[in-house]
Amino acid sequence: MLEAVGGTLLLVLPYAYVSKANPTLISELRAYGGESGRGGAFDPLLFGSALTVGIALITQMGDQVDYLRLMPEKTPATRGRW
C-alpha cells in the first residue's frame, strides 16, 4: 500500500511543482503555435513522424510487458534479481 502511495506521489509531485512555479503554463501551451507559427494546420509529414514515434513506443512497451511476464515471482529469495 505504501509503495502505491509513494509511486503516486512521485508521479504527481513534478506536475504540482511546475504548476505552482508557473501557473499560466497550461494556457501558454494551449496558445503555442509551434515553431513555424502555423498553429493547428495539419501537416502530413509531422503527423507521420509523430505516428512513427508513437508506434515505436507502443511496441517497446509491449516488449517490456512480455519481458516482465517471464520474470520469476518476487520473493525474498529472488529480491536481488529484481
PDB file with SEQRES, HELIX, SHEET and CRYST1 records, atoms N, CA, C and O in Angstrom:
SEQRES   1 A   82  MET LEU GLU ALA VAL GLY GLY THR LEU LEU LEU VAL LEU          
SEQRES   2 A   82  PRO TYR ALA TYR VAL SER LYS ALA ASN PRO THR LEU ILE          
SEQRES   3 A   82  SER GLU LEU ARG ALA TYR GLY GLY GLU SER GLY ARG GLY          
SEQRES   4 A   82  GLY ALA PHE ASP PRO LEU LEU PHE GLY SER ALA LEU THR          
SEQRES   5 A   82  VAL GLY ILE ALA LEU ILE THR GLN MET GLY ASP GLN VAL          
SEQRES   6 A   82  ASP TYR LEU ARG LEU MET PRO GLU LYS THR PRO ALA THR          
SEQRES   7 A   82  ARG GLY ARG TRP                                              
HELIX    1 AA1 LEU A    2  ALA A   21  1                                  20    
HELIX    2 AA2 LEU A   25  ALA A   31  1                                   7    
HELIX    3 AA3 PRO A   44  ARG A   69  1                                  26    
CRYST1    1.000    1.000    1.000  90.00  90.00  90.00 P 1           1          
ATOM      1  N   MET A   1       0.826  -1.204   0.000  1.00  0.00           N  
ATOM      2  CA  MET A   1       0.000   0.000   0.000  1.00  0.00           C  
ATOM      3  C   MET A   1       0.867   1.263   0.000  1.00  0.00           C  
ATOM      4  O   MET A   1       0.608   2.217  -0.734  1.00  0.00           O  
ATOM      5  N   LEU A   2       1.899   1.239   0.843  1.00  0.00           N  
ATOM      6  CA  LEU A   2       2.767   2.407   0.948  1.00  0.00           C  
ATOM      7  C   LEU A   2       3.528   2.657  -0.355  1.00  0.00           C  
ATOM      8  O   LEU A   2       3.773   3.805  -0.724  1.00  0.00           O  
ATOM      9  N   GLU A   3       3.904   1.572  -1.054  1.00  0.00           N  
ATOM     10  CA  GLU A   3       4.587   1.729  -2.334  1.00  0.00           C  
ATOM     11  C   GLU A   3       3.684   2.404  -3.359  1.00  0.00           C  
ATOM     12  O   GLU A   3       4.148   3.227  -4.148  1.00  0.00           O  
ATOM     13  N   ALA A   4       2.397   2.061  -3.353  1.00  0.00           N  
ATOM     14  CA  ALA A   4       1.457   2.665  -4.299  1.00  0.00           C  
ATOM     15  C   ALA A   4       1.290   4.151  -4.011  1.00  0.00           C  
ATOM     16  O   ALA A   4       1.229   4.961  -4.936  1.00  0.00           O  
ATOM     17  N   VAL A   5       1.216   4.508  -2.754  1.00  0.00           N  
ATOM     18  CA  VAL A   5       1.078   5.926  -2.385  1.00  0.00           C  
ATOM     19  C   VAL A   5       2.342   6.683  -2.773  1.00  0.00           C  
ATOM     20  O   VAL A   5       2.265   7.790  -3.306  1.00  0.00           O  
ATOM     21  N   GLY A   6       3.511   6.089  -2.506  1.00  0.00           N  
ATOM     22  CA  GLY A   6       4.773   6.737  -2.866  1.00  0.00           C  
ATOM     23  C   GLY A   6       4.913   6.888  -4.367  1.00  0.00           C  
ATOM     24  O   GLY A   6       5.386   7.918  -4.847  1.00  0.00           O  
ATOM     25  N   GLY A   7       4.501   5.856  -5.123  1.00  0.00           N  
ATOM     26  CA  GLY A   7       4.560   5.931  -6.579  1.00  0.00           C  
ATOM     27  C   GLY A   7       3.648   6.999  -7.127  1.00  0.00           C  
ATOM     28  O   GLY A   7       4.014   7.729  -8.048  1.00  0.00           O  
ATOM     29  N   THR A   8       2.456   7.089  -6.560  1.00  0.00           N  
ATOM     30  CA  THR A   8       1.510   8.121  -6.991  1.00  0.00           C  
ATOM     31  C   THR A   8       2.047   9.509  -6.657  1.00  0.00           C  
ATOM     32  O   THR A   8       1.928  10.440  -7.454  1.00  0.00           O  
ATOM     33  N   LEU A   9       2.629   9.635  -5.491  1.00  0.00           N  
ATOM     34  CA  LEU A   9       3.199  10.928  -5.093  1.00  0.00           C  
ATOM     35  C   LEU A   9       4.316  11.337  -6.049  1.00  0.00           C  
ATOM     36  O   LEU A   9       4.390  12.496  -6.457  1.00  0.00           O  
ATOM     37  N   LEU A  10       5.180  10.398  -6.405  1.00  0.00           N  
ATOM     38  CA  LEU A  10       6.272  10.715  -7.320  1.00  0.00           C  
ATOM     39  C   LEU A  10       5.758  11.020  -8.721  1.00  0.00           C  
ATOM     40  O   LEU A  10       6.416  11.727  -9.485  1.00  0.00           O  
ATOM     41  N   LEU A  11       4.596  10.497  -9.060  1.00  0.00           N  
ATOM     42  CA  LEU A  11       4.016  10.782 -10.363  1.00  0.00           C  
ATOM     43  C   LEU A  11       3.394  12.179 -10.402  1.00  0.00           C  
ATOM     44  O   LEU A  11       3.484  12.866 -11.420  1.00  0.00           O  
ATOM     45  N   VAL A  12       2.776  12.597  -9.322  1.00  0.00           N  
ATOM     46  CA  VAL A  12       2.043  13.866  -9.279  1.00  0.00           C  
ATOM     47  C   VAL A  12       2.931  15.039  -8.863  1.00  0.00           C  
ATOM     48  O   VAL A  12       2.697  16.169  -9.291  1.00  0.00           O  
ATOM     49  N   LEU A  13       3.927  14.789  -8.049  1.00  0.00           N  
ATOM     50  CA  LEU A  13       4.751  15.854  -7.484  1.00  0.00           C  
ATOM     51  C   LEU A  13       5.395  16.768  -8.533  1.00  0.00           C  
ATOM     52  O   LEU A  13       5.363  17.983  -8.342  1.00  0.00           O  
ATOM     53  N   PRO A  14       5.977  16.262  -9.629  1.00  0.00           N  
ATOM     54  CA  PRO A  14       6.563  17.185 -10.618  1.00  0.00           C  
ATOM     55  C   PRO A  14       5.534  18.117 -11.249  1.00  0.00           C  
ATOM     56  O   PRO A  14       5.816  19.294 -11.475  1.00  0.00           O  
ATOM     57  N   TYR A  15       4.347  17.598 -11.533  1.00  0.00           N  
ATOM     58  CA  TYR A  15       3.306  18.445 -12.113  1.00  0.00           C  
ATOM     59  C   TYR A  15       2.853  19.519 -11.133  1.00  0.00           C  
ATOM     60  O   TYR A  15       2.611  20.659 -11.529  1.00  0.00           O  
ATOM     61  N   ALA A  16       2.737  19.166  -9.869  1.00  0.00           N  
ATOM     62  CA  ALA A  16       2.353  20.149  -8.854  1.00  0.00           C  
ATOM     63  C   ALA A  16       3.420  21.236  -8.735  1.00  0.00           C  
ATOM     64  O   ALA A  16       3.093  22.418  -8.635  1.00  0.00           O  
ATOM     65  N   TYR A  17       4.686  20.843  -8.747  1.00  0.00           N  
ATOM     66  CA  TYR A  17       5.769  21.818  -8.633  1.00  0.00           C  
ATOM     67  C   TYR A  17       5.778  22.771  -9.826  1.00  0.00           C  
ATOM     68  O   TYR A  17       5.883  23.986  -9.653  1.00  0.00           O  
ATOM     69  N   VAL A  18       5.670  22.225 -11.031  1.00  0.00           N  
ATOM     70  CA  VAL A  18       5.711  23.065 -12.228  1.00  0.00           C  
ATOM     71  C   VAL A  18       4.504  23.987 -12.276  1.00  0.00           C  
ATOM     72  O   VAL A  18       4.641  25.158 -12.628  1.00  0.00           O  
ATOM     73  N   SER A  19       3.313  23.479 -11.925  1.00  0.00           N  
ATOM     74  CA  SER A  19       2.130  24.339 -11.965  1.00  0.00           C  
ATOM     75  C   SER A  19       2.189  25.431 -10.902  1.00  0.00           C  
ATOM     76  O   SER A  19       1.657  26.522 -11.108  1.00  0.00           O  
ATOM     77  N   LYS A  20       2.828  25.152  -9.772  1.00  0.00           N  
ATOM     78  CA  LYS A  20       2.979  26.190  -8.748  1.00  0.00           C  
ATOM     79  C   LYS A  20       4.019  27.221  -9.176  1.00  0.00           C  
ATOM     80  O   LYS A  20       3.847  28.414  -8.928  1.00  0.00           O  
ATOM     81  N   ALA A  21       5.095  26.769  -9.818  1.00  0.00           N  
ATOM     82  CA  ALA A  21       6.150  27.688 -10.245  1.00  0.00           C  
ATOM     83  C   ALA A  21       5.713  28.565 -11.415  1.00  0.00           C  
ATOM     84  O   ALA A  21       6.160  29.706 -11.535  1.00  0.00           O  
ATOM     85  N   ASN A  22       4.840  28.039 -12.281  1.00  0.00           N  
ATOM     86  CA  ASN A  22       4.373  28.792 -13.446  1.00  0.00           C  
ATOM     87  C   ASN A  22       2.888  28.515 -13.657  1.00  0.00           C  
ATOM     88  O   ASN A  22       2.534  27.635 -14.442  1.00  0.00           O  
ATOM     89  N   PRO A  23       2.007  29.252 -12.967  1.00  0.00           N  
ATOM     90  CA  PRO A  23       0.575  28.965 -13.037  1.00  0.00           C  
ATOM     91  C   PRO A  23      -0.052  29.194 -14.421  1.00  0.00           C  
ATOM     92  O   PRO A  23      -1.120  28.649 -14.698  1.00  0.00           O  
ATOM     93  N   THR A  24       0.574  29.972 -15.276  1.00  0.00           N  
ATOM     94  CA  THR A  24      -0.010  30.249 -16.596  1.00  0.00           C  
ATOM     95  C   THR A  24       0.486  29.291 -17.673  1.00  0.00           C  
ATOM     96  O   THR A  24       0.198  29.483 -18.854  1.00  0.00           O  
ATOM     97  N   LEU A  25       1.225  28.269 -17.278  1.00  0.00           N  
ATOM     98  CA  LEU A  25       1.840  27.371 -18.248  1.00  0.00           C  
ATOM     99  C   LEU A  25       0.809  26.664 -19.137  1.00  0.00           C  
ATOM    100  O   LEU A  25       1.027  26.539 -20.342  1.00  0.00           O  
ATOM    101  N   ILE A  26      -0.288  26.210 -18.576  1.00  0.00           N  
ATOM    102  CA  ILE A  26      -1.298  25.486 -19.364  1.00  0.00           C  
ATOM    103  C   ILE A  26      -1.869  26.379 -20.455  1.00  0.00           C  
ATOM    104  O   ILE A  26      -1.984  25.951 -21.603  1.00  0.00           O  
ATOM    105  N   SER A  27      -2.222  27.595 -20.121  1.00  0.00           N  
ATOM    106  CA  SER A  27      -2.775  28.491 -21.136  1.00  0.00           C  
ATOM    107  C   SER A  27      -1.717  28.874 -22.175  1.00  0.00           C  
ATOM    108  O   SER A  27      -2.038  29.058 -23.349  1.00  0.00           O  
ATOM    109  N   GLU A  28      -0.466  28.992 -21.747  1.00  0.00           N  
ATOM    110  CA  GLU A  28       0.604  29.288 -22.708  1.00  0.00           C  
ATOM    111  C   GLU A  28       0.813  28.121 -23.668  1.00  0.00           C  
ATOM    112  O   GLU A  28       1.027  28.335 -24.862  1.00  0.00           O  
ATOM    113  N   LEU A  29       0.753  26.905 -23.169  1.00  0.00           N  
ATOM    114  CA  LEU A  29       0.906  25.727 -24.030  1.00  0.00           C  
ATOM    115  C   LEU A  29      -0.248  25.616 -25.028  1.00  0.00           C  
ATOM    116  O   LEU A  29      -0.040  25.244 -26.183  1.00  0.00           O  
ATOM    117  N   ARG A  30      -1.450  25.936 -24.585  1.00  0.00           N  
ATOM    118  CA  ARG A  30      -2.609  25.886 -25.499  1.00  0.00           C  
ATOM    119  C   ARG A  30      -2.514  26.942 -26.595  1.00  0.00           C  
ATOM    120  O   ARG A  30      -3.009  26.733 -27.703  1.00  0.00           O  
ATOM    121  N   ALA A  31      -1.890  28.059 -26.296  1.00  0.00           N  
ATOM    122  CA  ALA A  31      -1.787  29.136 -27.277  1.00  0.00           C  
ATOM    123  C   ALA A  31      -0.556  29.000 -28.166  1.00  0.00           C  
ATOM    124  O   ALA A  31      -0.403  29.759 -29.122  1.00  0.00           O  
ATOM    125  N   TYR A  32       0.317  28.054 -27.869  1.00  0.00           N  
ATOM    126  CA  TYR A  32       1.560  27.895 -28.626  1.00  0.00           C  
ATOM    127  C   TYR A  32       1.246  27.468 -30.056  1.00  0.00           C  
ATOM    128  O   TYR A  32       0.516  26.501 -30.276  1.00  0.00           O  
ATOM    129  N   GLY A  33       1.797  28.187 -31.018  1.00  0.00           N  
ATOM    130  CA  GLY A  33       1.527  27.912 -32.421  1.00  0.00           C  
ATOM    131  C   GLY A  33       2.546  27.020 -33.090  1.00  0.00           C  
ATOM    132  O   GLY A  33       2.474  26.806 -34.301  1.00  0.00           O  
ATOM    133  N   GLY A  34       3.487  26.495 -32.339  1.00  0.00           N  
ATOM    134  CA  GLY A  34       4.530  25.659 -32.921  1.00  0.00           C  
ATOM    135  C   GLY A  34       5.711  26.498 -33.369  1.00  0.00           C  
ATOM    136  O   GLY A  34       5.650  27.728 -33.361  1.00  0.00           O  
ATOM    137  N   GLU A  35       6.776  25.835 -33.758  1.00  0.00           N  
ATOM    138  CA  GLU A  35       7.972  26.555 -34.184  1.00  0.00           C  
ATOM    139  C   GLU A  35       7.725  27.368 -35.441  1.00  0.00           C  
ATOM    140  O   GLU A  35       8.282  28.453 -35.607  1.00  0.00           O  
ATOM    141  N   SER A  36       6.890  26.842 -36.324  1.00  0.00           N  
ATOM    142  CA  SER A  36       6.628  27.559 -37.573  1.00  0.00           C  
ATOM    143  C   SER A  36       5.569  28.640 -37.388  1.00  0.00           C  
ATOM    144  O   SER A  36       5.415  29.509 -38.247  1.00  0.00           O  
ATOM    145  N   GLY A  37       4.841  28.594 -36.279  1.00  0.00           N  
ATOM    146  CA  GLY A  37       3.813  29.594 -36.020  1.00  0.00           C  
ATOM    147  C   GLY A  37       2.528  29.380 -36.786  1.00  0.00           C  
ATOM    148  O   GLY A  37       1.673  30.265 -36.820  1.00  0.00           O  
ATOM    149  N   ARG A  38       2.374  28.210 -37.407  1.00  0.00           N  
ATOM    150  CA  ARG A  38       1.174  27.950 -38.201  1.00  0.00           C  
ATOM    151  C   ARG A  38      -0.006  27.495 -37.364  1.00  0.00           C  
ATOM    152  O   ARG A  38      -1.111  27.332 -37.881  1.00  0.00           O  
ATOM    153  N   GLY A  39       0.216  27.291 -36.090  1.00  0.00           N  
ATOM    154  CA  GLY A  39      -0.891  26.896 -35.227  1.00  0.00           C  
ATOM    155  C   GLY A  39      -1.322  25.472 -35.466  1.00  0.00           C  
ATOM    156  O   GLY A  39      -0.491  24.564 -35.478  1.00  0.00           O  
ATOM    157  N   GLY A  40      -2.607  25.263 -35.655  1.00  0.00           N  
ATOM    158  CA  GLY A  40      -3.155  23.925 -35.769  1.00  0.00           C  
ATOM    159  C   GLY A  40      -3.264  23.399 -37.173  1.00  0.00           C  
ATOM    160  O   GLY A  40      -4.051  22.481 -37.407  1.00  0.00           O  
ATOM    161  N   ALA A  41      -2.518  23.929 -38.126  1.00  0.00           N  
ATOM    162  CA  ALA A  41      -2.594  23.444 -39.507  1.00  0.00           C  
ATOM    163  C   ALA A  41      -2.057  22.026 -39.586  1.00  0.00           C  
ATOM    164  O   ALA A  41      -1.010  21.720 -39.016  1.00  0.00           O  
ATOM    165  N   PHE A  42      -2.771  21.160 -40.292  1.00  0.00           N  
ATOM    166  CA  PHE A  42      -2.373  19.757 -40.418  1.00  0.00           C  
ATOM    167  C   PHE A  42      -1.214  19.623 -41.397  1.00  0.00           C  
ATOM    168  O   PHE A  42      -1.257  20.155 -42.506  1.00  0.00           O  
ATOM    169  N   ASP A  43      -0.189  18.911 -40.974  1.00  0.00           N  
ATOM    170  CA  ASP A  43       0.970  18.648 -41.820  1.00  0.00           C  
ATOM    171  C   ASP A  43       1.173  17.130 -41.869  1.00  0.00           C  
ATOM    172  O   ASP A  43       1.521  16.525 -40.855  1.00  0.00           O  
ATOM    173  N   PRO A  44       0.960  16.509 -43.031  1.00  0.00           N  
ATOM    174  CA  PRO A  44       1.085  15.046 -43.108  1.00  0.00           C  
ATOM    175  C   PRO A  44       2.477  14.541 -42.722  1.00  0.00           C  
ATOM    176  O   PRO A  44       2.600  13.450 -42.164  1.00  0.00           O  
ATOM    177  N   LEU A  45       3.509  15.304 -43.007  1.00  0.00           N  
ATOM    178  CA  LEU A  45       4.862  14.881 -42.655  1.00  0.00           C  
ATOM    179  C   LEU A  45       5.046  14.834 -41.138  1.00  0.00           C  
ATOM    180  O   LEU A  45       5.601  13.876 -40.599  1.00  0.00           O  
ATOM    181  N   LEU A  46       4.579  15.871 -40.464  1.00  0.00           N  
ATOM    182  CA  LEU A  46       4.672  15.882 -38.999  1.00  0.00           C  
ATOM    183  C   LEU A  46       3.806  14.795 -38.385  1.00  0.00           C  
ATOM    184  O   LEU A  46       4.202  14.154 -37.411  1.00  0.00           O  
ATOM    185  N   PHE A  47       2.622  14.588 -38.956  1.00  0.00           N  
ATOM    186  CA  PHE A  47       1.735  13.542 -38.452  1.00  0.00           C  
ATOM    187  C   PHE A  47       2.388  12.171 -38.613  1.00  0.00           C  
ATOM    188  O   PHE A  47       2.344  11.352 -37.695  1.00  0.00           O  
ATOM    189  N   GLY A  48       2.991  11.918 -39.772  1.00  0.00           N  
ATOM    190  CA  GLY A  48       3.664  10.641 -39.994  1.00  0.00           C  
ATOM    191  C   GLY A  48       4.833  10.447 -39.055  1.00  0.00           C  
ATOM    192  O   GLY A  48       5.063   9.339 -38.571  1.00  0.00           O  
ATOM    193  N   SER A  49       5.574  11.509 -38.790  1.00  0.00           N  
ATOM    194  CA  SER A  49       6.702  11.421 -37.855  1.00  0.00           C  
ATOM    195  C   SER A  49       6.215  11.085 -36.450  1.00  0.00           C  
ATOM    196  O   SER A  49       6.781  10.221 -35.779  1.00  0.00           O  
ATOM    197  N   ALA A  50       5.170  11.768 -36.011  1.00  0.00           N  
ATOM    198  CA  ALA A  50       4.629  11.505 -34.679  1.00  0.00           C  
ATOM    199  C   ALA A  50       4.047  10.099 -34.594  1.00  0.00           C  
ATOM    200  O   ALA A  50       4.193   9.431 -33.570  1.00  0.00           O  
ATOM    201  N   LEU A  51       3.397   9.649 -35.647  1.00  0.00           N  
ATOM    202  CA  LEU A  51       2.826   8.310 -35.675  1.00  0.00           C  
ATOM    203  C   LEU A  51       3.921   7.250 -35.605  1.00  0.00           C  
ATOM    204  O   LEU A  51       3.759   6.236 -34.925  1.00  0.00           O  
ATOM    205  N   THR A  52       5.020   7.473 -36.294  1.00  0.00           N  
ATOM    206  CA  THR A  52       6.140   6.537 -36.263  1.00  0.00           C  
ATOM    207  C   THR A  52       6.717   6.416 -34.855  1.00  0.00           C  
ATOM    208  O   THR A  52       6.986   5.313 -34.380  1.00  0.00           O  
ATOM    209  N   VAL A  53       6.903   7.544 -34.199  1.00  0.00           N  
ATOM    210  CA  VAL A  53       7.432   7.518 -32.833  1.00  0.00           C  
ATOM    211  C   VAL A  53       6.436   6.840 -31.902  1.00  0.00           C  
ATOM    212  O   VAL A  53       6.828   6.037 -31.055  1.00  0.00           O  
ATOM    213  N   GLY A  54       5.160   7.152 -32.050  1.00  0.00           N  
ATOM    214  CA  GLY A  54       4.140   6.537 -31.201  1.00  0.00           C  
ATOM    215  C   GLY A  54       4.084   5.031 -31.362  1.00  0.00           C  
ATOM    216  O   GLY A  54       4.007   4.308 -30.369  1.00  0.00           O  
ATOM    217  N   ILE A  55       4.121   4.549 -32.585  1.00  0.00           N  
ATOM    218  CA  ILE A  55       4.078   3.107 -32.829  1.00  0.00           C  
ATOM    219  C   ILE A  55       5.328   2.436 -32.260  1.00  0.00           C  
ATOM    220  O   ILE A  55       5.243   1.349 -31.689  1.00  0.00           O  
ATOM    221  N   ALA A  56       6.483   3.077 -32.414  1.00  0.00           N  
ATOM    222  CA  ALA A  56       7.714   2.511 -31.857  1.00  0.00           C  
ATOM    223  C   ALA A  56       7.623   2.403 -30.338  1.00  0.00           C  
ATOM    224  O   ALA A  56       8.058   1.404 -29.764  1.00  0.00           O  
ATOM    225  N   LEU A  57       7.064   3.416 -29.682  1.00  0.00           N  
ATOM    226  CA  LEU A  57       6.941   3.371 -28.232  1.00  0.00           C  
ATOM    227  C   LEU A  57       5.931   2.330 -27.786  1.00  0.00           C  
ATOM    228  O   LEU A  57       6.136   1.668 -26.769  1.00  0.00           O  
ATOM    229  N   ILE A  58       4.841   2.174 -28.529  1.00  0.00           N  
ATOM    230  CA  ILE A  58       3.832   1.174 -28.177  1.00  0.00           C  
ATOM    231  C   ILE A  58       4.422  -0.228 -28.271  1.00  0.00           C  
ATOM    232  O   ILE A  58       4.207  -1.050 -27.380  1.00  0.00           O  
ATOM    233  N   THR A  59       5.164  -0.510 -29.341  1.00  0.00           N  
ATOM    234  CA  THR A  59       5.763  -1.838 -29.458  1.00  0.00           C  
ATOM    235  C   THR A  59       6.829  -2.060 -28.400  1.00  0.00           C  
ATOM    236  O   THR A  59       7.009  -3.184 -27.933  1.00  0.00           O  
ATOM    237  N   GLN A  60       7.534  -1.016 -28.017  1.00  0.00           N  
ATOM    238  CA  GLN A  60       8.537  -1.154 -26.959  1.00  0.00           C  
ATOM    239  C   GLN A  60       7.864  -1.474 -25.629  1.00  0.00           C  
ATOM    240  O   GLN A  60       8.367  -2.294 -24.861  1.00  0.00           O  
ATOM    241  N   MET A  61       6.730  -0.833 -25.353  1.00  0.00           N  
ATOM    242  CA  MET A  61       6.004  -1.144 -24.115  1.00  0.00           C  
ATOM    243  C   MET A  61       5.508  -2.583 -24.128  1.00  0.00           C  
ATOM    244  O   MET A  61       5.552  -3.267 -23.106  1.00  0.00           O  
ATOM    245  N   GLY A  62       5.035  -3.045 -25.286  1.00  0.00           N  
ATOM    246  CA  GLY A  62       4.590  -4.425 -25.386  1.00  0.00           C  
ATOM    247  C   GLY A  62       5.721  -5.395 -25.138  1.00  0.00           C  
ATOM    248  O   GLY A  62       5.529  -6.423 -24.489  1.00  0.00           O  
ATOM    249  N   ASP A  63       6.890  -5.086 -25.644  1.00  0.00           N  
ATOM    250  CA  ASP A  63       8.054  -5.932 -25.419  1.00  0.00           C  
ATOM    251  C   ASP A  63       8.427  -5.942 -23.944  1.00  0.00           C  
ATOM    252  O   ASP A  63       8.789  -6.988 -23.406  1.00  0.00           O  
ATOM    253  N   GLN A  64       8.344  -4.807 -23.294  1.00  0.00           N  
ATOM    254  CA  GLN A  64       8.664  -4.720 -21.862  1.00  0.00           C  
ATOM    255  C   GLN A  64       7.674  -5.532 -21.044  1.00  0.00           C  
ATOM    256  O   GLN A  64       8.070  -6.219 -20.102  1.00  0.00           O  
ATOM    257  N   VAL A  65       6.400  -5.466 -21.386  1.00  0.00           N  
ATOM    258  CA  VAL A  65       5.390  -6.247 -20.673  1.00  0.00           C  
ATOM    259  C   VAL A  65       5.673  -7.728 -20.836  1.00  0.00           C  
ATOM    260  O   VAL A  65       5.557  -8.491 -19.878  1.00  0.00           O  
ATOM    261  N   ASP A  66       6.040  -8.139 -22.031  1.00  0.00           N  
ATOM    262  CA  ASP A  66       6.343  -9.539 -22.272  1.00  0.00           C  
ATOM    263  C   ASP A  66       7.565  -9.970 -21.465  1.00  0.00           C  
ATOM    264  O   ASP A  66       7.592 -11.079 -20.930  1.00  0.00           O  
ATOM    265  N   TYR A  67       8.559  -9.121 -21.373  1.00  0.00           N  
ATOM    266  CA  TYR A  67       9.752  -9.423 -20.589  1.00  0.00           C  
ATOM    267  C   TYR A  67       9.397  -9.566 -19.113  1.00  0.00           C  
ATOM    268  O   TYR A  67       9.854 -10.496 -18.447  1.00  0.00           O  
ATOM    269  N   LEU A  68       8.586  -8.649 -18.605  1.00  0.00           N  
ATOM    270  CA  LEU A  68       8.205  -8.709 -17.194  1.00  0.00           C  
ATOM    271  C   LEU A  68       7.326  -9.916 -16.898  1.00  0.00           C  
ATOM    272  O   LEU A  68       7.349 -10.446 -15.787  1.00  0.00           O  
ATOM    273  N   ARG A  69       6.566 -10.344 -17.870  1.00  0.00           N  
ATOM    274  CA  ARG A  69       5.693 -11.507 -17.681  1.00  0.00           C  
ATOM    275  C   ARG A  69       6.515 -12.761 -17.428  1.00  0.00           C  
ATOM    276  O   ARG A  69       6.072 -13.653 -16.705  1.00  0.00           O  
ATOM    277  N   LEU A  70       7.698 -12.841 -18.010  1.00  0.00           N  
ATOM    278  CA  LEU A  70       8.527 -14.031 -17.894  1.00  0.00           C  
ATOM    279  C   LEU A  70       9.490 -13.987 -16.712  1.00  0.00           C  
ATOM    280  O   LEU A  70      10.234 -14.942 -16.486  1.00  0.00           O  
ATOM    281  N   MET A  71       9.484 -12.896 -15.961  1.00  0.00           N  
ATOM    282  CA  MET A  71      10.375 -12.807 -14.799  1.00  0.00           C  
ATOM    283  C   MET A  71       9.842 -13.686 -13.681  1.00  0.00           C  
ATOM    284  O   MET A  71       8.634 -13.902 -13.581  1.00  0.00           O  
ATOM    285  N   PRO A  72      10.742 -14.200 -12.831  1.00  0.00           N  
ATOM    286  CA  PRO A  72      10.282 -15.048 -11.719  1.00  0.00           C  
ATOM    287  C   PRO A  72       9.496 -14.227 -10.702  1.00  0.00           C  
ATOM    288  O   PRO A  72       9.580 -12.999 -10.664  1.00  0.00           O  
ATOM    289  N   GLU A  73       8.735 -14.939  -9.886  1.00  0.00           N  
ATOM    290  CA  GLU A  73       7.965 -14.280  -8.828  1.00  0.00           C  
ATOM    291  C   GLU A  73       8.902 -13.510  -7.904  1.00  0.00           C  
ATOM    292  O   GLU A  73      10.029 -13.933  -7.645  1.00  0.00           O  
ATOM    293  N   LYS A  74       8.420 -12.382  -7.418  1.00  0.00           N  
ATOM    294  CA  LYS A  74       9.232 -11.585  -6.495  1.00  0.00           C  
ATOM    295  C   LYS A  74       9.040 -12.145  -5.084  1.00  0.00           C  
ATOM    296  O   LYS A  74       7.982 -11.982  -4.477  1.00  0.00           O  
ATOM    297  N   THR A  75      10.058 -12.793  -4.586  1.00  0.00           N  
ATOM    298  CA  THR A  75      10.062 -13.348  -3.233  1.00  0.00           C  
ATOM    299  C   THR A  75      11.314 -12.845  -2.531  1.00  0.00           C  
ATOM    300  O   THR A  75      12.193 -12.270  -3.172  1.00  0.00           O  
ATOM    301  N   PRO A  76      11.405 -13.056  -1.222  1.00  0.00           N  
ATOM    302  CA  PRO A  76      12.640 -12.637  -0.527  1.00  0.00           C  
ATOM    303  C   PRO A  76      13.889 -13.291  -1.118  1.00  0.00           C  
ATOM    304  O   PRO A  76      14.963 -12.690  -1.100  1.00  0.00           O  
ATOM    305  N   ALA A  77      13.764 -14.510  -1.640  1.00  0.00           N  
ATOM    306  CA  ALA A  77      14.924 -15.197  -2.209  1.00  0.00           C  
ATOM    307  C   ALA A  77      15.343 -14.615  -3.554  1.00  0.00           C  
ATOM    308  O   ALA A  77      16.530 -14.619  -3.880  1.00  0.00           O  
ATOM    309  N   THR A  78      14.380 -14.107  -4.351  1.00  0.00           N  
ATOM    310  CA  THR A  78      14.690 -13.572  -5.681  1.00  0.00           C  
ATOM    311  C   THR A  78      14.709 -12.050  -5.682  1.00  0.00           C  
ATOM    312  O   THR A  78      14.700 -11.430  -6.745  1.00  0.00           O  
ATOM    313  N   ARG A  79      14.734 -11.454  -4.518  1.00  0.00           N  
ATOM    314  CA  ARG A  79      14.690  -9.985  -4.426  1.00  0.00           C  
ATOM    315  C   ARG A  79      15.861  -9.328  -5.142  1.00  0.00           C  
ATOM    316  O   ARG A  79      15.687  -8.288  -5.778  1.00  0.00           O  
ATOM    317  N   GLY A  80      17.046  -9.913  -5.052  1.00  0.00           N  
ATOM    318  CA  GLY A  80      18.223  -9.346  -5.692  1.00  0.00           C  
ATOM    319  C   GLY A  80      18.132  -9.377  -7.218  1.00  0.00           C  
ATOM    320  O   GLY A  80      18.685  -8.501  -7.883  1.00  0.00           O  
ATOM    321  N   ARG A  81      17.452 -10.357  -7.776  1.00  0.00           N  
ATOM    322  CA  ARG A  81      17.304 -10.460  -9.221  1.00  0.00           C  
ATOM    323  C   ARG A  81      16.333  -9.419  -9.761  1.00  0.00           C  
ATOM    324  O   ARG A  81      16.387  -9.054 -10.936  1.00  0.00           O  
ATOM    325  N   TRP A  82      15.453  -8.949  -8.900  1.00  0.00           N  
ATOM    326  CA  TRP A  82      14.505  -7.925  -9.311  1.00  0.00           C  
ATOM    327  C   TRP A  82      15.188  -6.585  -9.281  1.00  0.00           C  
ATOM    328  O   TRP A  82      14.568  -5.569  -9.595  1.00  0.00           O  
TER     329      TRP A  82                                                      
END                                                                             
